[in-house]
Amino acid sequence: MKHAGNYNKNSWGFHPSKSSTEKQLPSVLVLGAGIAGVVAARILHDTGFDVTVLEARTRLGGRIWTIDDFGVPVDMGASWIHGTKGNPLTRWCESLGIRLKRFPAKMPYFFERGQGIGFFRIARKAHRGLTKFILQYFRLLLRCNSPTRSLRNTDYSISDIFDPLIHDLSLPALDRRMILWLRSLQEAINGAPANEIGMSELEIPNLFSLNAVPFTGFARLIEDAVLGLNVILNCEVEKVLWKGGKVKVLTSKGIFKADAVIVTFPVGVLRSRRLIFEPPLPEEKIRTIESIPYGDNAVLDKVAIRYGSPLCPANWEQFARLPELKNDSTLFTLWTNMHSVTGMPVYVGYFAGTNGAYIDCNYREESILNEAMEKLKNMLNQDLPDVLSWKVTRWLSDPWTLGSYSFESTESTELDRIELSRPVAKKLYFAGEATHPEHYGTVHGALLSGQEAAVALHRHHCCDHFSSPAAPWMR
Ligand SMILES: Cc1cc2nc3c(=O)[nH]c(=O)nc-3n(C[C@H](O)[C@H](O)[C@H](O)COP(=O)(O)OP(=O)(O)OC[C@H]3O[C@@H](n4cnc5c(N)ncnc54)[C@H](O)[C@@H]3O)c2cc1C
């Protein structure tokens, strides 16, 4: 699939123009057409490298997956720009004229047996539990500030904060359910089980951080990045032979050769036996791949449903239910109402954590839809209108993802991610969300990692005169 566009008008390369470099630049294979891959590929292509992108799916974008089945764009993978200020995605959207919507503009609306209650009212009612929660957070934070811990990791998981309070029978049931809801929110945000999520991931002021969504969905950025690139879809990479002269990549569509490759696969894929490096990667790299926390027993998944008529006012942009004190706390306790973004009654429900992982791997898609609708019906205490279209994700069973994204555990540190991104023999470069030491698990982190891999490859194989590409977010 060759995307020919007017890319020359808008070069992203390191040099003002290709003619400014007289060297014959090496050939590069970029493995994976997610945001990290297409960003790295576009920068190197516009600098004069001979670049080909190999992608297993029949579509671009990886964990960016904007569907148009509903007649409006809906993101089934990433949907939010996390923190618009200083974010490269904000500048990129601006350069393309994509409008952003601060979303959600308000705290979620809670439903208890069909009765709507605002977040602050329910938080006031649950004030004893929430006060204890804040105290518990700071108590553990003080204890884990020990000099033996390095960089981000902490001695405690978020379970150490939440679980004693959820089981504290001296607290009213409502307070405990509120704490359970907050815990389930953290499991969804991290796509991981609470007992594995490091306490550093819970930043109380950021619990409801300001996010924005692009009205076009994220796919518009991918479309912009691939202009002019040679992308081969439906091409599964099976083996990477990297000793000797050129790197040989064995795929479902034959053998490709290049001077260097950039690997952007998710950690789940790097760990799987489906992908072989020959000779094996250095021991330190293998250890890092094995140890970076990446939910393989938990997940973040979505069900998107377009109804024939609205379920609630468009300005209730998120609505939630407090889970009962039993085991379904991570299933459809939060819904996003996309009406104000899409202009249509489209609702996105989340299933996450270990229960979500079970459903992802064992349920049929219709059963997942039914489970979601049953929960929604009980929550709103009303019959639901006709479903016009729906879509379910299964990021854990998806062979090209095998999980949602990486997170920070009690054991991991920034050093693991730095090690993961380190090039091998000036031939194998690594990018992807999990390689970014600070912004892992996000689109902008993956973008920056793609840019950094391109910088490293450019330095090794061309020159180090220009270490910032002319990509739209750098202008
Ligand atoms: C449900 C969900 C919600 C999210 N929400 C947000 C959000 O709101 N905001 C945010 O910033 N981030 C969010 N993220 C995270 C964000 O989507 C990712 O961090 C980012 O898109 C990762 O990009 P990447 O290029 O590193 O990896 P990917 O997008 O996974 O790209 C890797 C590519 O490699 C391909 N591939 C894998 N194996 C092979 C193989 N053997 N051969 C060939 N190709 C292969 C894959 O198909 C894929 O296209 C979310 C993720 C999920 C799953």
The ligand as an ORCA input file, in Angstrom:
! r2SCAN-3c Opt
* xyz 0 1
  C      -8.301      0.775     25.229
  C      -7.158      1.743     25.156
  C      -7.374      3.069     25.471
  C      -6.317      3.972     25.413
  N      -6.576      5.287     25.684
  C      -5.591      6.195     25.529
  C      -5.894      7.574     25.612
  O      -7.055      7.965     25.803
  N      -4.868      8.462     25.483
  C      -3.577      8.053     25.247
  O      -2.686      8.906     25.154
  N      -3.279      6.730     25.122
  C      -4.254      5.800     25.232
  N      -3.985      4.484     25.037
  C      -2.590      4.067     24.791
  C      -2.172      4.352     23.326
  O      -3.157      3.850     22.469
  C      -0.855      3.649     23.054
  O       0.107      4.021     24.035
  C      -0.262      4.005     21.684
  O      -1.245      4.072     20.685
  C       0.791      2.953     21.354
  O       1.384      3.216     20.103
  P       2.596      2.306     19.619
  O       2.966      2.777     18.273
  O       3.615      2.244     20.684
  O       2.004      0.808     19.554
  P       0.866      0.209     18.622
  O      -0.152      1.232     18.314
  O       0.392     -1.032     19.294
  O       1.640     -0.143     17.274
  C       2.361     -1.333     17.094
  C       1.977     -1.909     15.742
  O       2.704     -3.123     15.537
  C       1.850     -4.042     14.870
  N       2.344     -5.393     15.096
  C       2.358     -6.102     16.242
  N       2.933     -7.295     16.059
  C       3.303     -7.352     14.756
  C       3.973     -8.329     13.955
  N       4.412     -9.512     14.448
  N       4.196     -8.048     12.650
  C       3.821     -6.837     12.113
  N       3.172     -5.895     12.826
  C       2.925     -6.149     14.140
  C       0.514     -3.783     15.507
  O      -0.538     -4.277     14.711
  C       0.506     -2.272     15.640
  O      -0.077     -1.652     14.517
  C      -5.024      3.543     25.058
  C      -4.811      2.214     24.718
  C      -5.857      1.320     24.763
  C      -5.611     -0.126     24.383
*
